[in-house]
């Protein structure tokens, strides 16, 4: 819009052709007419008409001024509205630009998210495949060990149940189990050179005959088939069940044991079953007084090593031998001279011989 050379204040001024005059100019008649006019009868009418015309002109000018002011006010308001409209237009234009940028960013993020999973899968296949396999193998091992732990837990539960059952047993059962443990156990904790399993044996020529009785024999039509009596070498085995013993007739007898090798003898142990598990309920077949001899050379030389007495209340008894010269012997003779009251036979369950293969140190 072309601007006028006028200032904004001039726009509100009325034009020159409609500006009100400060007052009606009086018409000055020439001097030669004044006298005639003063005497003219129409002068009052003309004066009244002139005044009316001036009033109308003033009213018209005041209305025109008011309209001009209103037009200026409306023009100012329109300019302010147009200026505000321009600012709003610029704001909306910037808002549209920003919105477009945001839309472009959202579209780019969507495209990136669409292609990202495939790239992640490729990266996993390349760099995580091996750790995943190791993790799976570790999980398999953990499962396997978990199964083993559960099995062990089940076994422990069974053992606990058995222990609770044993605790609930009567005193007699506990005592019987304790006795069986004592029979089967070896509390001497010394090497036994009279064990059959390491090469020890019986010298039958210098051993008493085995006791034979009718209950220990089997017959068919008066023909003896076999004998249930145990041989002498049963005393060289650790089996201590009732009846598994060597019996000889009467209360006097002897047995000679060939040792596995020459030994410097130090102790001898006799073992018998306890009274609580004896079938007869007594210990009258147990040996009582006996003598130990060490045998060496050919002909055999007997060396006295001590005389002792066995007390059947103690099922395992160890005796100190009198081997003062510290001689090594290849055989031992046990000569029994009495028992604890049985006149028919005497039973030996187990004999142990202790010592060392090297000479003992002299004190």
Beta strands, then each sheet from edge to edge (+ up, - down):
strand 1: 201-202
strand 2: 217-220
strand 3: 223-227
strand 4: 246-249
strand 5: 253-271
strand 6: 289-296
strand 7: 301-309
strand 8: 316-320
strand 9: 328-336
strand 10: 345-348
strand 11: 350-356
sheet 1: 1+ 5- 8+
sheet 2: 1+ 5- 9+ 6- 7+
sheet 3: 1+ 5- 11+
sheet 4: 2+ 3-
sheet 5: 4+ 10-
end
